[in-house]
């Protein structure tokens, strides 16, 4: 029998994202911070969306935030996620001022409310890939 989780898409690392994925493997959530205007940005990208500078540094996040939104998924968009159904995908406003989307762990949908405090944690996926996940505080 085939393990469907092996069918999950794997995000490709590139020069703009490699440090992000390496940080997750070390148990760090790294955010790009513009060295010109000091704004944080997430998802990793080559240019600051605020001042258009190409200069940045990787800064560890406090990994704390508040629930902004969520959805409960009952249909797998990819066969690799079928074994996880239903799952809850949450959007969190991190304390650094950026939003992060990740699956919720160890909580039910009836525990969610806008503004609920949460923390980013980590989960090992296929191979050595590590993903951010969300846990409620």
C-alpha positions in Angstrom: 0.0 0.0 0.0 1.3 3.5 -0.9 1.8 6.0 1.8 -0.2 9.0 0.5 1.8 11.4 2.6 4.7 10.8 0.2 2.6 12.7 -2.4 2.6 16.0 -0.6 4.2 18.8 -2.6 7.6 19.8 -1.4 8.4 23.5 -1.5 11.6 24.1 -3.5 14.4 25.9 -1.7 15.9 28.8 -3.5 18.3 31.6 -2.5 15.5 33.7 -1.0 14.0 30.8 1.1 16.9 28.5 1.9 17.7 30.2 5.2 14.0 30.1 6.2 13.9 26.3 5.7 17.3 25.8 7.4 16.0 27.8 10.4 12.9 25.6 10.8 15.2 22.5 10.9 17.0 24.2 13.8 13.8 25.0 15.6 13.9 28.7 14.7 11.3 30.7 12.8 13.4 33.2 10.8 11.8 36.3 9.2 13.4 38.6 6.7 13.8 42.1 8.1 14.6 44.9 5.8 17.8 46.6 6.7 16.6 49.9 5.1 13.2 50.4 6.7 13.4 47.6 9.4 10.0 46.1 8.3 9.6 42.4 8.7 8.3 40.3 5.8 6.9 36.9 5.3 6.9 34.9 3.0 10.6 35.2 2.1 11.1 37.3 -1.0 13.9 39.3 -2.6 12.5 42.8 -2.2 10.9 44.7 0.6 7.2 45.4 -0.2 7.4 48.6 1.8 10.5 50.5 0.6 11.6 48.2 -2.3 15.1 47.7 -0.8 16.8 44.5 -1.8 18.8 44.4 1.5 17.7 42.3 4.4 18.8 40.2 7.4 17.3 37.0 8.9 15.9 37.7 12.3 14.5 35.1 14.7 10.8 35.5 15.4 9.4 35.3 19.0 6.9 32.8 17.4 4.0 34.4 19.2 0.9 35.8 17.7 -2.9 35.9 17.6 -5.4 34.1 15.5 -6.6 36.2 12.6 -8.7 33.6 10.7 -9.1 29.9 10.1 -10.8 27.4 7.9 -11.6 23.7 8.4 -10.6 21.6 5.4 -12.7 18.5 4.5 -11.4 17.9 1.0 -7.8 17.3 0.2 -6.5 19.5 -2.6 -3.7 17.0 -2.9 -3.8 13.2 -2.2 -0.9 13.6 0.3 -3.2 15.4 2.7 -6.1 12.9 2.6 -5.0 11.1 5.8 -5.1 14.4 7.8 -8.7 15.3 7.0 -10.4 17.2 8.4 -7.7 19.7 9.4 -7.7 23.3 10.4 -5.6 25.9 8.7 -5.1 29.1 10.7 -3.8 32.5 9.8 -1.8 34.1 12.6 -0.8 37.7 13.1 2.7 37.3 14.5 4.0 39.9 17.0 6.5 41.0 14.4 3.6 42.3 12.2 3.4 39.6 9.5 0.9 36.8 8.9 1.7 33.1 8.8 -0.6 30.3 7.6 -0.1 26.9 9.1 -2.1 23.9 10.4 -3.4 23.9 13.9 -2.4 21.1 16.2 -3.8 19.8 19.5 -7.0 21.9 19.4 -10.5 21.7 18.1 -12.3 24.3 16.0 -14.6 25.3 18.9 -11.5 26.5 20.8 -10.7 29.1 18.2 -11.6 32.8 18.3 -10.3 35.8 16.6 -7.4 37.2 18.7 -6.7 34.0 20.6 -3.0 33.8 21.6 -1.0 31.2 19.8 2.5 30.0 19.3 4.4 28.7 16.2 5.9 25.2 16.7 7.5 22.8 14.4 6.7 19.4 12.8 8.9 17.1 10.8 7.4 16.1 7.4 8.7 13.8 4.7 12.4 13.5 4.6 14.1 16.2 6.6 11.6 18.9 5.8 10.3 20.8 8.8 7.0 22.8 8.7 5.7 25.5 11.0 2.5 24.5 12.9 0.3 26.5 15.3 -0.6 25.6 18.9 -3.0 27.6 21.0 -1.8 29.2 24.3 
